[in-house]
């Protein structure tokens, strides 16, 4: 069976961008692929320096996958740091990558843009991410558009390793980005991101969620005038959540005039809340039972380590480390 792999950093609230851009497509792939989905806690360390927070975010991010319906009887859901083999593979891969590739890395650029220090972990980020992908012989990697460059680095490294050490040393992965959700906008219309502070957290209680959605930036067309739905953040989000029929109806109300942005935001709230109400309860149930979450991660890591150990053995023998 072919494998799908992806990761998410436990650095804060999981948001609507993570859900629509990656989690939802990854859940769909988990039906036809053998899924290896993990919580990238080593990666989170480039920014999170509080152990209690790292644990809390790891629990919450795992609970999110479970609440949204990942079937862990079939999929391995695990914590990246439970498979330390990834660090060994990362070292081996780092010996194949020119420093210039890392200088141009997306994580380095966004750290610089955000005024953060570029620590070696941030710089090394694409190497560790490549190791994540290559360790599990992944065929397909579902991600949002912002991770495309990183998956390409992994591909290049697999090709290079196969060139030096023989075909079949590492499987060459393919990126999977669903166009319609590749870059989900945040409250201000820019890409939704924890580091821009424009995110819509998935698990807000309904009242808070509604209040936050009312803050979405819109233009100032008066209520009575027609409005352009295309490119409007509220509409762009709504159409990803609602049926084609409801989307067409909302489009009609934008174009007819007589409705304010507050009305449209209320529609968005209702659509989002209807989808999240059930999972929200599931989420709370998992968060309240950290031991059950730990058991899921434990089981996932056992499966992940089996595959990881076989890959590392193969790489060690191909490269002369045995
Ligand atoms: P992270 O934690 O930043 O984001 C998790 C996933 O959510 C996607 N995403 C978005 N998609 C669409 N629109 C948005 N506004 C949006 N914001 C976030 C991201 O593209 C990502 O797919 N480096 C990864 C974690 C990682 C990983 C891996 C992923 C570590 N190792 C190996 C795949 C394979 C990251 O920081 O994701």
Boltz pocket constraint, residues with backbone or C-beta under 6 A from the ligand:
constraints:
  - pocket:
      binder: B
      contacts: [[A, 5], [A, 6], [A, 7], [A, 8], [A, 9], [A, 10], [A, 17], [A, 18], [A, 19], [A, 20], [A, 21], [A, 22], [A, 23], [A, 40], [A, 43], [A, 128], [A, 129], [A, 132], [A, 133], [A, 141], [A, 142], [A, 143], [A, 144], [A, 145], [A, 146], [A, 147], [A, 150], [A, 181], [A, 182], [A, 183], [A, 184], [A, 185], [A, 191], [A, 192], [A, 193]]
      max_distance: 6.0
